[in-house]
Amino acid sequence: MIENQRHLFDMPEDIAYLNCAYMSPLMNKVREEGRRGIQAKAQPWRLAPPDFFERSQAARAAFARIINAKADDIAIIPSVSYGISLAAHNLPLKPGQNILCLEDQFPSNVYPWRRMAADRGAALHMVTRAAARTDAGAHWTPAILDAVNDKTAIIALPHCHWTDGALVDLVEVGKKARQHGSALVLDITQSGGALPFDISKIKPDFVVCATYKWLLGPYSLGFAYVAPKWQNGVPLEEGWIARAGSENFARLVDYQDEYQHGAQRFDMGERSNFHLMPMALAALEQILKWGVAEIQQSLSAKTEKIARRAMEIGLVSATPKLRAGHFLGLRFDGGVPGGLLRTLAGRNIFVSVRGDSMRITPHLYNNDADIERLFSALKLSLAPPQ
Ligand SMILES: Cc1ncc(COP(=O)(O)O)c(C=O)c1O
């Protein structure tokens, strides 16, 4: 179990921030890396050609270790919508086939598929919450396996649902995808860095992850894994740095047909962002030091403690087997009371409401005092008026 790490963050004691699924705070050392990058841009004589390459390659390699992939299979992207659009740009889809998503899936992993299906005469099929419902919480995996058939060209999923953390067994879905020749595309933004994920077991085609949530990094940066079989594909942009020999700034106008190797051809333009990239790298290195499995174990202990306390005041959550350990969706009889979020925020307690759940997503900076603060405010808010 990893002990509390609040001292690494700029988080006053009277703040109970239980909302990592919305936006992670930055560790102090990550913020310092960002400042250093801005300073370098302010004095560009400090920036040399290797600065365009070294941090990007190190960040690519660090993200690869988090998902047990090779650095060569990782592209640098600005957002999930970009990464999913990249997958849609490269995967085949014929008229009459379908693409599978979950009901209420995050829109960046839905809109590119809606566009693609409309353009190709295909259909977007949403696996419904009703099909996944059980008394113990949403059990998506059997509902997804049931929905896949020979017409399923693409299965586009998260590892856990962004509204309440309901888990998908991606190893099982991967097997089913291969049986039917379906491509598997994953958005792991709500789990990457907090929930173990292994490319060699899941064998997906594309995986995308933004850095600003569980990777504890900056906004406007992300990574995409592209399976080797798709690495001869077409990038969304044709930038100079993705071409072979781009390290030689004097010869950039010797236009090249060849790309840099592996998934680098899919890198976004200006990927060598001098403040964001060092920030992402510092955060990834800290996550690797802690270990993703250890993070999951530590966060699971926190959410279980919260779930037990919640049950005492009549709030229900999915059984731990069906949800990711770093997520808790609390359901209220008759829906989340209007104004509750505002009342909690007024007491410096920060959570989210997504759908009909109050979403509580702690990280290693949360301590027992945060949990006490949450429950004393909830008890006050939910007490019947005198
Ligand atoms: C599951 C998931 N994917 C992606 C995103 C962000 O998408 P984008 O990078 O396109 O803004 C979010 C933000 O909440 C999310 O919850």
The ligand as an ORCA input file, in Angstrom:
! r2SCAN-3c Opt
* xyz 0 1
  C     -13.351      8.746    -20.993
  C     -12.853     10.083    -21.445
  N     -12.224     10.174    -22.618
  C     -11.768     11.363    -23.067
  C     -11.926     12.526    -22.357
  C     -11.403     13.810    -22.914
  O     -11.490     13.827    -24.330
  P     -10.703     14.883    -25.205
  O      -9.244     14.600    -24.989
  O     -11.133     14.603    -26.605
  O     -11.085     16.242    -24.727
  C     -12.603     12.468    -21.123
  C     -12.851     13.686    -20.334
  O     -13.592     13.703    -19.378
  C     -13.062     11.213    -20.660
  O     -13.703     11.093    -19.483
*
